[in-house]
Amino acid sequence: MITDVGGNTFYIGTPHADPAFYRTIESEEYAKNFEMLYDLMYSKEDSNSAFNMLGKFFPADVNSINVGDLDLAKILLVAFLI
């Protein structure tokens, strides 16, 4: 992973890796918010804004989020890294 001065992050990996896998979730209700939160964390490396948006995008009680296990794991991973 390389980040330039403009805040663009480049991921280098195998040619078969799908980078959209990490940036998206299946839940239509939370997909757009998750993508914005992911971009703040990984493309812009702006953890302060990501932290502020986390509370607006997702409820504090993770048990109330109606998403699949993989989606929940992705949300919790981003929230943990903030």
C-alpha positions in Angstrom: 0.0 0.0 0.0 1.4 3.4 -1.0 0.0 6.8 -0.3 1.1 9.9 -2.3 1.1 13.5 -1.0 -2.3 14.2 -2.5 -3.9 11.5 -0.3 -4.3 8.9 -3.0 -3.7 5.4 -1.8 -2.5 2.7 -4.2 -3.0 -1.0 -3.3 -0.6 -3.4 -4.9 -1.5 -7.1 -4.8 -2.3 -10.1 -6.9 -3.9 -9.5 -10.2 -6.9 -11.5 -9.1 -7.7 -9.5 -6.0 -10.9 -7.5 -6.2 -10.3 -4.2 -4.4 -14.0 -3.4 -4.4 -14.6 -6.4 -2.1 -13.1 -4.5 0.9 -14.9 -1.2 0.0 -18.4 -2.5 -0.4 -21.0 -4.3 1.7 -24.1 -6.2 0.6 -26.6 -4.3 2.8 -28.3 -1.7 0.6 -29.3 0.3 3.7 -25.6 0.9 4.8 -23.6 0.4 1.5 -23.3 4.1 0.6 -22.4 5.2 4.1 -19.8 2.4 4.4 -18.1 3.3 1.2 -17.8 7.0 2.3 -16.4 5.9 5.7 -14.0 3.5 4.0 -12.8 6.2 1.7 -12.2 8.6 4.6 -10.1 6.0 6.4 -8.1 4.4 3.6 -8.0 6.8 0.7 -7.9 10.1 2.5 -6.4 8.8 5.8 -8.7 11.2 7.7 -9.4 9.3 10.9 -10.9 12.4 12.6 -13.6 12.8 10.0 -14.2 9.1 9.8 -14.7 9.0 13.6 -17.2 11.9 13.4 -19.1 10.2 10.6 -19.2 6.8 12.2 -21.8 7.9 14.7 -23.9 9.5 12.0 -23.7 6.5 9.7 -24.2 3.6 12.0 -26.0 3.0 15.3 -23.9 2.7 18.5 -25.6 -0.6 19.2 -24.1 -3.1 16.7 -26.8 -5.6 17.6 -29.4 -3.4 16.0 -27.6 -3.3 12.6 -29.5 -5.7 10.3 -26.6 -6.9 8.1 -24.9 -10.2 7.3 -21.9 -11.5 9.3 -19.4 -10.5 6.6 -20.8 -6.9 6.4 -20.8 -6.6 10.2 -17.2 -7.8 10.3 -16.2 -5.1 7.7 -18.1 -2.4 9.6 -16.5 -3.4 12.9 -13.0 -3.5 11.4 -13.3 0.0 10.0 -14.7 1.2 13.3 -12.0 -0.5 15.3 -9.2 1.1 13.2 -10.6 4.6 13.8 
